[in-house]
């Protein structure tokens, strides 16, 4: 059974925290549900499970002759299954819109990065982190331009108590913005809150939508929530 020095344990856990935290910072800057702390903890947890699985059984005797065998991947393998529960919690469905799929994927990714750090496979962890950051950053804009698809956004509009949603929908239609779904609920100070899922075409500035809707008489507030 291999033994591991304390400093090596510290290095592996620190590497997992650093690499997982880098991806978490990207999610934090985009104001996603799972941010810096969540990604760092998932990465460190996966690294610790890997260390425990491979190095924490030095006091036990394993041999084929005694019938007691040792599988160092058994505990660490459960990380792959267990991380699915955390990833599922990051996925939110609002009407026809599904949010959090990318964040769930990054949580799954940092778990793999943490396992690589726990196993001492540092270069694989660093390369995977770099690929993840490229995929979350530059490739995000490249894919939008290549696929030329409208960008799904969520808009929240504060209406007067007796106001209708029709003027808001008409204004969005005039701007060439497609409304995929909307709902109306009670708002602040007796008003009404209208939540819309819209497809924002490329080239349209979100600020123009806010200014246009803000000009309506029955609208007291407009903001993008996604």
C-alpha positions in Angstrom: 0.0 0.0 0.0 1.6 3.3 -1.0 2.0 6.1 1.6 1.6 9.8 1.0 3.5 12.6 2.8 1.6 15.4 4.4 3.0 18.0 2.1 1.9 16.0 -0.9 -1.6 15.9 0.4 -1.6 19.6 1.0 -0.3 20.2 -2.6 -3.0 18.0 -4.2 -5.8 19.6 -2.2 -4.5 23.1 -2.8 -4.3 22.4 -6.6 -7.8 21.1 -6.6 -9.0 24.2 -4.7 -7.2 26.6 -7.1 -8.3 25.0 -10.3 -11.9 24.5 -9.2 -12.0 28.0 -7.9 -10.8 29.4 -11.2 -13.8 27.9 -12.9 -16.0 29.0 -10.0 -14.9 32.6 -10.4 -16.1 32.5 -14.1 -19.5 31.3 -12.9 -19.5 33.9 -10.2 -18.8 36.7 -12.6 -21.8 35.6 -14.7 -24.0 35.6 -11.5 -24.8 31.9 -11.7 -26.3 30.0 -8.8 -23.2 27.9 -8.2 -20.1 30.2 -7.9 -16.6 30.3 -6.5 -17.2 28.6 -3.2 -19.4 25.8 -4.6 -17.0 24.9 -7.4 -14.0 25.0 -5.1 -15.7 22.8 -2.5 -16.7 20.2 -5.1 -13.2 20.1 -6.5 -11.6 19.7 -3.1 -14.2 17.1 -2.0 -13.5 15.0 -5.1 -9.8 15.3 -4.5 -10.2 14.2 -0.9 -12.4 11.2 -1.9 -9.7 10.2 -4.3 -7.0 10.5 -1.6 -9.0 8.5 0.8 -9.8 5.9 -1.7 -6.1 5.3 -2.7 -4.1 6.1 0.4 -6.1 5.9 3.6 -5.9 2.2 4.1 -2.3 1.7 5.2 -3.4 0.0 8.5 -5.2 -2.7 6.7 -3.7 -5.9 5.2 -4.8 -6.9 1.7 -3.7 -10.0 -0.1 -5.1 -12.5 -2.5 -4.2 -15.4 -0.2 -6.3 -14.0 2.7 -9.2 -13.4 0.4 -9.2 -9.6 1.1 -8.6 -7.6 -2.0 -8.2 -3.9 -2.4 -9.7 -1.7 -5.1 -8.4 1.9 -4.8 -11.0 3.2 -7.3 -14.1 2.0 -5.5 -14.7 5.1 -3.3 -13.5 7.6 -5.9 -15.8 6.1 -8.5 -18.8 7.2 -6.5 -17.9 10.8 -7.1 -19.0 10.5 -10.7 -22.5 9.3 -9.5 -22.8 11.6 -6.5 -22.0 14.8 -8.4 -25.1 14.2 -10.5 -27.3 15.1 -7.5 -25.5 18.5 -7.1 -25.6 19.1 -10.8 -29.4 18.4 -10.9 -29.9 20.9 -8.1 -28.3 23.6 -10.3 -30.8 23.1 -13.2 -33.9 25.2 -13.0 -36.9 25.2 -15.3 -39.0 28.3 -15.6 -41.8 27.9 -18.0 -40.3 26.9 -21.3 -36.8 28.1 -20.3 -34.2 25.7 -18.7 -31.4 27.4 -16.8 -28.3 26.0 -15.2 -27.2 23.3 -17.6 -23.8 24.9 -18.2 -23.3 25.3 -14.4 -24.2 21.7 -13.8 -21.7 20.7 -16.5 -19.0 22.8 -14.8 -19.7 21.2 -11.5 -19.2 17.8 -13.1 -16.0 19.1 -14.7 -14.5 20.4 -11.5 -15.2 17.1 -9.8 -13.1 15.4 -12.5 -10.4 18.0 -12.1 -10.4 17.4 -8.4 -10.1 13.7 -8.9 -7.1 14.3 -11.2 -5.5 16.5 -8.6 -6.1 13.9 -5.9 -4.5 11.3 -8.0 -1.5 13.5 -8.7 -2.3 13.9 -12.4 -1.7 17.6 -12.3 -1.1 18.3 -16.0 -4.4 16.6 -16.9 -6.2 18.8 -14.4 -4.5 22.0 -15.7 -5.3 21.2 -19.3 -8.9 20.4 -18.5 -9.3 23.7 -16.6 -7.9 25.6 -19.6 -10.2 23.8 -22.0 -13.2 24.5 -19.7 -12.3 28.3 -19.5 -12.0 28.5 -23.3 -15.3 26.7 -23.7 -17.0 29.0 -21.2 -15.5 32.2 -22.6 -14.3 32.6 -26.3 -16.2 29.6 -27.6 -19.4 31.0 -26.2 -19.3 33.9 -28.5 -18.0 31.8 -31.5 -20.8 29.3 -31.2 -23.4 32.1 -31.1 -22.1 33.7 -34.3 -21.6 30.4 -36.1 -25.1 29.0 -35.2 -26.7 32.5 -35.5 -29.4 31.7 -33.0 -31.3 34.2 -31.0 -30.1 34.6 -27.4 -32.7 33.4 -24.8 -33.1 36.0 -22.0 -35.5 36.6 -19.2 -37.1 40.0 -18.7 -39.0 41.3 -15.6 -41.4 44.2 -16.0 -43.2 46.0 -13.1 -46.7 47.0 -14.1 -49.3 49.3 -12.6 -52.1 47.5 -10.5 -54.7 47.5 -13.4 -52.3 47.5 -16.3 -52.5 45.0 -19.2 -49.6 43.0 -20.6 -50.7 43.8 -24.1 -48.7 47.1 -24.5 -45.5 45.3 -23.3 -46.0 42.4 -25.8 -46.8 44.8 -28.6 -43.6 46.9 -27.9 -41.5 43.7 -27.9 -43.1 42.6 -31.2 -42.3 46.0 -32.7 -38.6 45.6 -31.7 -38.6 42.2 -33.5 -38.2 40.2 -30.2 -40.1 36.9 -29.9 -41.8 36.2 -26.6 -41.7 32.4 -25.9 -43.6 32.6 -22.6 -44.7 35.0 -20.0 -46.4 35.0 -16.6 -48.0 37.7 -14.4 -47.9 37.7 -10.6 -48.4 40.1 -7.7 -45.6 42.7 -7.6 -44.5 45.4 -5.2 -46.9 48.0 -3.6 -50.0 46.4 -5.1 -48.6 46.3 -8.6 -48.1 43.4 -11.0 -44.9 41.7 -12.1 -44.6 40.4 -15.6 -41.9 37.8 -16.3 -41.1 37.1 -20.0 -38.8 34.6 -21.7 -37.7 36.2 -24.9 -35.4 35.4 -27.8 -33.1 38.4 -28.3 -31.7 38.5 -31.9 -28.0 39.1 -32.5 -27.1 42.7 -32.7 -29.9 43.9 -30.5 -28.8 45.7 -27.4 -30.6 44.8 -24.1 -30.4 48.4 -23.1 -32.6 49.4 -26.0 -35.3 47.1 -24.9 -35.2 48.5 -21.3 -35.5 52.1 -22.7 -38.3 51.2 -25.0 -40.4 49.5 -22.4 -39.6 52.1 -19.8 -41.4 54.7 -22.1 -44.7 52.9 -21.6 -47.2 54.6 -19.2 -48.1 51.6 -17.1 -44.5 50.3 -16.7 -42.7 51.4 -13.5 -39.6 49.2 -13.8 -37.7 46.9 -16.2 -34.8 44.6 -15.7 -33.0 41.6 -17.2 -32.9 38.6 -14.9 -30.9 36.4 -17.2 
